[in-house]
Structure formats: structure tokens, C-alpha cells
Amino acid sequence: MSDKNIQPVSAIDIAKLLLSFDEGREYFRKQETEEEKFDTYVGNFRLNKLLHICYMLYYSKHGEPLFYEELRAYPHGAIVYPVFKNFPSLHEQILKTAEINLAEKIKKFVDKVFRYFKTYHDKDLETFSHDDIAWKERFKSHLREDSDTMVINDEVKSFYRDILGHIVREETKQRFIFLPITSNHNRDNKSFVTQYKITPPRPPCLESKKYPYSFVNTNREVEFPFLATSFLTQFLGNCLSDEDFTGIVKLNSDLPKYNIKIRKIKLEFKDCLPPEL
């Protein structure tokens, strides 16, 4: 399971790689957090949470640590102290992904983690970090001891190995429902009444010269785990006006009055994954 050809690297290099994915520093921004007790920037908080998550998930997948620096238990989750301390200087560096000296396997792994977890709310990142039993044990005890270093013992390693399964088990319980959009306007009576024509001008995310109109099939409900939305972002967007959204919801709710059945299609997490995963 472990890849013996790849040795643990520096968390500083992983931090630089993460920062390189956000050239404009829109995500890892230098803005103070709302929590006054956490004296750092939003970007520093997020960078350290993603380092912790990368560490856990890498261990889950490969059975080896991703980086050799210690994790420390701070009130808002684990941190890597050299990164936490040097965030201002790291933030100012011009970083190019291709120029960072890390194995391609590591780059791809960290890229996938970043693209998925950057959609998380800051509070959810904190909760994810707090779920680490190594953080729980050290944070409860470091108030009585000098050290806040998280101990990665056999129990923690076992927890890390199962964390991917834990994520899927917990988050696939949350479901997301969408209604498919088509460019075809069906003329048979039942299909005609179920299709909602999106108000012109055509939304930019649906731009097409070949198909100038869009219709929402309100009699089709596709349900899939909320966890899978990160893999479907290329198909999602804020395309509809409030008026259209309200009209679609109303038509969908009114279909039973017309004795029209709604076809429900339920997808599982594995059905939504891209083929390369």
C-alpha cells in the first residue's frame, strides 16, 4: 500500500505547492479572522488546515506520513509551526507549481485535496481537524503539559487508515438534488407541461449558438451525495435568476396536481467520480 519510492518531504514545500494553486491569493488571503482569539490570517488558518488534512489523507492512502514536521494541537485545529510562523513571507512569494521540487504523485494528490476542500466552510475545516484523535488527545492534555506536539501512535495511524472510509460514510448521508436542463422542447402534452423555459437572455454558463434555448425538465429529479459536488463543479454554476428558480420550484411542486409522476434517479458517490480517480 505504501510507496517506498517517495520519502516524506518538507511541509514548507507542501505549503508552497498549495499556495501556487492560488496565484491571486484569493483563497489564502491575508485577512484577519473573525475569531479574535485566533491571532492569524484567514489564509494562514486555511493553509494549516489543508496541511493537516493532506497529512491524514496521505497516510490513509499510502500508510506513510506526507511530511516530516510535527503537527501541533492549537485551539482551532492542528498546525505546522514553521508554516504557521512564516506565513507572511510564504504568502508574498511568487510560486509556480511546475517549479516546486516535489514528485508528480505528490503534486497530483495535493492538488485533488485542495480542489475538494477549498469548497469547505472555515468552520467545517476546523471541525475536520478537531476530529483527529491525535489533536483531541494532545489538546486536552497540553493544558497540563509543556508540549503541544501531536503524538502519532498506532491508534492514530489506524484512525488515519480508515479516515477516507469515514469521510465517505458520513458525507454521503447528505444528498443533493438537481433538475436536468435540455435544449429540446418536447411537444407531447405531458412533457410540454413539465418543461420550464429559462428566461432570456440565455445564462452565460449555458451559452450555445446551436441551441439558443434552455428548458428545465421539472419531472426528472437526479439525486446524488453532496460529497460529489466537488467533482461536478464544471457543470454547476449560478446560472438562474431568482425568478426562474422560483418558477422551476413551483412547477415541480405542482406536477402532482396534473397527475404527472416525477421520475427520481438516485446516484451513489462512485457513480459521480471522474474515471481517473
C-alpha positions in Angstrom: 0.0 0.0 0.0 2.8 2.4 0.8 5.0 3.9 -1.9 8.6 3.2 -0.7 10.0 5.3 -3.6 8.6 8.5 -2.1 10.0 9.7 1.2 8.4 12.3 3.5 9.1 15.8 2.3 9.0 19.2 4.0 5.7 20.7 5.0 7.2 24.1 3.7 7.3 22.6 0.2 3.7 21.3 0.5 2.6 24.8 1.7 4.3 26.4 -1.3 2.6 23.9 -3.6 -0.8 24.8 -2.1 -0.1 28.5 -2.4 0.9 28.0 -6.0 -2.6 26.7 -6.8 -3.9 30.2 -5.7 -1.8 32.6 -7.5 -4.1 35.6 -6.8 -4.2 34.6 -3.1 -8.0 34.8 -3.2 -8.3 31.7 -1.0 -5.2 32.0 1.1 -5.7 35.7 1.6 -4.1 38.0 4.2 -7.3 38.9 6.0 -7.7 38.6 9.8 -10.1 36.0 11.0 -13.4 37.0 12.7 -12.3 35.0 15.8 -10.2 37.4 17.8 -8.6 34.7 19.9 -7.1 33.2 16.8 -4.5 35.7 16.1 -3.7 35.0 12.4 -4.9 35.5 8.9 -7.7 33.5 7.2 -5.1 32.3 4.7 -2.8 31.0 7.4 -5.7 29.2 9.1 -6.7 27.5 5.8 -3.2 26.7 4.8 -2.5 24.8 8.1 -5.9 23.1 8.0 -5.2 21.8 4.5 -1.7 20.7 5.5 -3.3 18.7 8.3 -5.9 17.2 6.0 -3.3 16.3 3.4 -1.2 14.6 6.1 -4.2 12.5 7.3 -5.4 11.5 3.8 -1.9 10.8 2.5 -1.4 8.5 5.4 -4.8 6.9 4.8 -3.8 6.2 1.2 -0.1 5.3 1.4 0.4 4.3 5.0 3.3 6.8 5.3 3.5 10.4 6.5 3.5 13.1 3.8 5.9 15.4 5.5 8.3 15.1 8.4 7.5 18.1 10.5 5.4 17.7 13.7 1.8 18.7 14.0 0.9 20.8 16.9 -2.5 21.0 18.7 -3.8 24.6 18.7 -7.3 25.6 19.7 -8.6 25.9 16.1 -7.0 22.6 14.9 -3.6 21.3 14.1 -0.8 23.5 12.7 2.6 23.0 11.3 4.6 25.6 13.3 7.2 26.6 10.7 4.5 27.2 8.2 2.2 29.0 10.7 5.1 31.2 11.8 6.4 32.1 8.3 3.0 32.5 6.6 3.6 36.2 5.8 6.8 35.6 3.9 5.4 32.5 2.2 2.4 34.5 1.2 4.5 37.1 -0.6 6.5 34.6 -2.7 5.7 34.2 -6.4 5.3 30.4 -6.7 4.8 28.4 -9.8 3.6 24.8 -9.5 5.9 23.5 -12.1 9.0 25.0 -10.3 8.3 23.3 -7.0 10.6 20.3 -6.5 8.1 17.6 -5.5 7.2 14.3 -7.1 4.4 14.4 -9.6 2.4 11.9 -7.5 2.5 14.2 -4.5 1.6 17.2 -6.6 -1.4 15.4 -8.1 -2.5 14.2 -4.6 -2.2 17.7 -3.0 -4.0 19.3 -6.0 -7.0 16.9 -5.6 -7.2 17.6 -1.8 -7.0 21.4 -2.5 -9.7 21.4 -5.2 -12.1 19.4 -3.0 -11.6 21.0 0.5 -11.4 24.6 -0.7 -15.2 24.4 -1.1 -15.4 23.7 2.7 -16.5 26.5 5.1 -13.8 27.5 7.5 -15.8 26.1 10.4 -16.0 22.8 8.7 -12.2 22.7 8.1 -11.8 23.3 11.8 -14.2 20.5 12.7 -12.4 18.2 10.3 -9.1 19.0 12.1 -10.7 18.6 15.5 -11.9 15.1 14.6 -8.3 13.9 14.5 -7.9 11.8 17.7 -4.3 12.9 17.9 -5.5 16.5 18.2 -8.1 15.6 20.7 -5.7 13.7 23.0 -2.9 16.4 22.8 -5.2 19.4 23.1 -6.9 18.0 26.2 -3.5 17.2 27.8 -1.3 20.0 26.7 -3.1 22.4 29.0 -1.4 20.4 31.8 1.9 19.8 30.0 4.6 21.8 28.2 4.3 20.1 24.8 1.5 20.6 22.3 3.1 18.2 19.8 0.6 15.7 18.5 1.6 12.1 19.1 1.1 9.8 16.0 0.9 6.4 17.7 -0.6 3.1 16.5 -4.1 4.1 17.4 -3.8 7.4 15.4 -2.3 5.5 12.5 -5.2 3.1 12.5 -7.6 6.1 12.6 -5.8 7.7 9.6 -6.0 4.5 7.6 -9.8 4.5 7.9 -10.4 8.2 7.5 -11.2 8.0 3.8 -13.9 5.5 4.6 -15.1 7.7 7.4 -15.4 10.7 5.1 -17.5 8.8 2.5 -19.7 7.2 5.2 -20.5 10.4 6.9 -20.8 12.8 3.9 -22.7 10.6 1.6 -25.6 10.8 4.0 -26.1 14.3 2.8 -27.9 14.3 -0.6 -28.2 16.9 -3.4 -31.0 17.1 -5.9 -30.9 18.8 -9.3 -33.2 19.0 -12.3 -31.6 18.4 -15.7 -31.6 21.1 -18.4 -32.2 20.3 -22.1 -32.2 22.3 -25.3 -35.1 20.3 -26.7 -38.7 21.3 -26.2 -40.8 18.2 -26.3 -44.2 18.6 -28.0 -46.2 15.8 -26.4 -48.7 17.2 -23.9 -47.2 15.7 -20.7 -43.6 16.6 -21.5 -44.6 20.0 -22.7 -46.2 21.0 -19.4 -43.3 19.7 -17.3 -40.6 21.8 -19.1 -39.8 25.2 -17.8 -38.3 27.7 -20.4 -35.4 29.7 -18.9 -36.0 33.4 -19.3 -33.8 35.1 -21.9 -31.1 36.3 -22.1 -29.6 32.9 -22.0 -27.3 32.4 -18.9 -23.6 32.5 -19.8 -23.0 29.1 -18.3 -25.5 27.7 -20.9 -24.3 29.7 -23.8 -24.7 27.9 -27.2 -25.3 29.3 -30.7 -26.5 25.9 -31.9 -29.1 25.6 -29.1 -30.4 29.1 -28.3 -33.0 28.0 -25.7 -32.9 26.0 -22.5 -35.6 24.1 -20.8 -35.6 22.5 -17.3 -37.2 19.1 -17.1 -39.1 19.5 -13.8 -40.3 15.9 -13.9 -36.8 14.5 -13.5 -35.0 14.7 -10.1 -31.4 13.4 -10.0 -30.2 12.8 -6.5 -26.5 12.3 -5.6 -24.3 12.6 -2.5 -23.4 16.2 -1.6 -19.8 15.0 -1.2 -19.7 14.5 -5.0 -20.4 18.2 -5.8 -16.7 18.9 -5.8 -16.2 16.6 -8.8 -19.1 18.2 -10.7 -18.2 21.9 -10.3 -17.5 22.2 -14.0 -21.2 21.5 -14.6 -22.5 23.7 -11.8 -22.9 27.4 -11.6 -25.1 30.3 -10.6 -27.0 30.2 -13.9 -30.5 31.1 -13.0 -32.3 34.3 -12.0 -34.3 34.3 -8.7 -37.4 34.5 -10.9 -36.5 31.4 -12.9 -35.6 29.5 -9.7 -38.9 30.3 -8.1 -40.8 29.3 -11.2 -39.0 26.0 -11.6 -39.6 25.1 -7.9 -43.3 26.0 -8.2 -43.8 23.9 -11.5 -42.0 21.0 -9.9 -44.3 21.2 -6.8 -47.4 21.5 -9.0 -46.8 18.4 -11.2 -48.7 16.0 -8.8 -51.8 18.2 -9.4 -51.6 17.4 -13.1 -51.2 13.7 -12.3 -47.7 13.7 -13.6 -45.2 11.4 -11.9 -41.7 12.7 -11.1 -39.0 10.3 -12.2 -36.4 10.0 -9.4 -32.8 9.0 -10.4 -30.6 8.2 -7.4 -26.8 8.1 -7.9 -24.2 6.9 -5.5 -20.9 8.5 -4.8 -19.0 6.1 -7.0 -21.3 7.0 -9.9 -20.1 10.6 -9.7 -16.3 10.1 -9.6 -14.2 11.0 -12.6 -12.7 8.0 -14.3 -9.1 8.9 -13.3 -9.8 8.5 -9.5 
